[in-house]
Amino acid sequence: MLTSDGATQTDHAAAVMDAFELFRKLGAGAKFDLKRFGQDAARFKVARSHVVEESSNVLSAIDYFGTGVTSKSQSSPVELDKDDGGDEEEEEEEEEGSESGDSGAGGKRKQRDEDLSKEKKRPKSDQVEAADGPLKDTERSGITWTSSLDRKIQNLPGDGKEKSSLKRMKQLHQEKVNRIRSRHRINVHGCDVPDPVSTFEELQSEYRLSPRVLQTLKDAGLTSPTPVQMQAIPLMMHGRELLACAPTGSGKTLAFCLPLLAQLQQPANLGFRAVVISPTRELANQIYSSVLQTDWCSSSSRILQPST
Ligand SMILES: Nc1ncnc2c1ncn2[C@@H]1O[C@H](COP(=O)(O)OP(=O)(O)OP(=O)(O)O)[C@@H](O)[C@H]1O
């Protein structure tokens, strides 16, 4: 860097390039009013079309088939404001199998959106499989698609009319779910979060929770789930990973113990089948007494202490 002027200039140019690149990346999620700030967008290369044009120039200069004809002369002009288009435009592009969405920051975002919507669409055929073997689906996509209403819509053989009325139903259902969540101050982050349950009985109808477990809950005086249980239990019944945060005494222990014990079903002489790790002995004791409260498998629960 200090050896010659040429090297210093090169470094300076590289630093300026880096700054431009950094700015472009930082602005990746932002939406610019390209009509109003067109000049600025062009200067900082945030306009996707510019990047697309650049890369397509490079690619189009290649004579892939050795015919002497490059695709440069054939390529159609790139639209400037694709990102500003509405959902319909995006859907159309998806149907056409767009090839232009893979360059530039906006392109990456769009590509991600497309991937996501394709992922969502894929279970249309996988839903039946999901009902038969949810683990296989999880292994493949990392997510088990959970919404039962989605499954109904996707499996429906009927015409577009029926599907659109079901879509409307789904929308109403989502509004209802949102109301429940906001009433109980449940905030969720993540993909395809299953609906919260308002009663323990719903766990029986939706997740085939054993009637014996329900009876045990009733006997223990637990009549309805607490907010953290309303959302955490369905998630865990789907075998999803969960990070829950709720005030002390809000029923977090049962929120993870119930699905865990429900999945174990009944005591079996198979060694350790589930491990709950807690940071303190006191908390381990608290969890243990909660498990004892749900006494359908208390006899097989143990507290293990680390050897020091
Ligand atoms: N659905 C419910 N209805 C009524 N009581 C409940 C319900 N769920 C749990 N409880 C009771 O609430 C009390 C506190 O629950 P719990 O210890 O699970 O809270 P926690 O959120 O885990 O607390 P901490 O943050 O201190 O660990 C327990 O006595 C438990 O039996």
PDBQT file of the ligand as one rigid body, heavy atoms in Angstrom, charges set to zero:
ROOT
HETATM    1  N1  LIG A 401     -53.174 -23.627  32.068  1.00  0.00    +0.000 N 
HETATM    2  C1  LIG A 401     -52.989 -23.407  33.355  1.00  0.00    +0.000 A 
HETATM    3  N2  LIG A 401     -54.030 -23.053  34.141  1.00  0.00    +0.000 NA
HETATM    4  C2  LIG A 401     -53.865 -22.828  35.444  1.00  0.00    +0.000 A 
HETATM    5  N3  LIG A 401     -52.689 -22.949  36.085  1.00  0.00    +0.000 NA
HETATM    6  C3  LIG A 401     -51.619 -23.294  35.363  1.00  0.00    +0.000 A 
HETATM    7  C4  LIG A 401     -51.713 -23.548  33.957  1.00  0.00    +0.000 A 
HETATM    8  N4  LIG A 401     -50.491 -23.890  33.521  1.00  0.00    +0.000 NA
HETATM    9  C5  LIG A 401     -49.664 -23.848  34.563  1.00  0.00    +0.000 A 
HETATM   10  N5  LIG A 401     -50.345 -23.498  35.683  1.00  0.00    +0.000 N 
HETATM   11  C6  LIG A 401     -49.790 -23.345  37.024  1.00  0.00    +0.000 C 
HETATM   12  O1  LIG A 401     -49.111 -22.118  37.093  1.00  0.00    +0.000 OA
HETATM   13  C7  LIG A 401     -48.032 -22.233  37.988  1.00  0.00    +0.000 C 
HETATM   14  C8  LIG A 401     -46.773 -21.654  37.367  1.00  0.00    +0.000 C 
HETATM   15  O2  LIG A 401     -46.469 -22.371  36.199  1.00  0.00    +0.000 OA
HETATM   16  P1  LIG A 401     -44.978 -22.603  35.721  1.00  0.00    +0.000 P 
HETATM   17  O3  LIG A 401     -44.100 -22.947  36.859  1.00  0.00    +0.000 OA
HETATM   18  O4  LIG A 401     -45.041 -23.538  34.594  1.00  0.00    +0.000 OA
HETATM   19  O5  LIG A 401     -44.597 -21.165  35.214  1.00  0.00    +0.000 OA
HETATM   20  P2  LIG A 401     -43.285 -20.784  34.472  1.00  0.00    +0.000 P 
HETATM   21  O6  LIG A 401     -43.677 -19.814  33.430  1.00  0.00    +0.000 OA
HETATM   22  O7  LIG A 401     -42.555 -21.999  34.032  1.00  0.00    +0.000 OA
HETATM   23  O8  LIG A 401     -42.516 -20.047  35.636  1.00  0.00    +0.000 OA
HETATM   24  P3  LIG A 401     -40.944 -19.769  35.748  1.00  0.00    +0.000 P 
HETATM   25  O9  LIG A 401     -40.643 -18.667  34.799  1.00  0.00    +0.000 OA
HETATM   26  O10 LIG A 401     -40.810 -19.344  37.184  1.00  0.00    +0.000 OA
HETATM   27  O11 LIG A 401     -40.225 -21.046  35.454  1.00  0.00    +0.000 OA
HETATM   28  C9  LIG A 401     -47.883 -23.715  38.329  1.00  0.00    +0.000 C 
HETATM   29  O12 LIG A 401     -48.370 -23.924  39.629  1.00  0.00    +0.000 OA
HETATM   30  C10 LIG A 401     -48.768 -24.408  37.344  1.00  0.00    +0.000 C 
HETATM   31  O13 LIG A 401     -49.375 -25.556  37.874  1.00  0.00    +0.000 OA
ENDROOT
TORSDOF 0
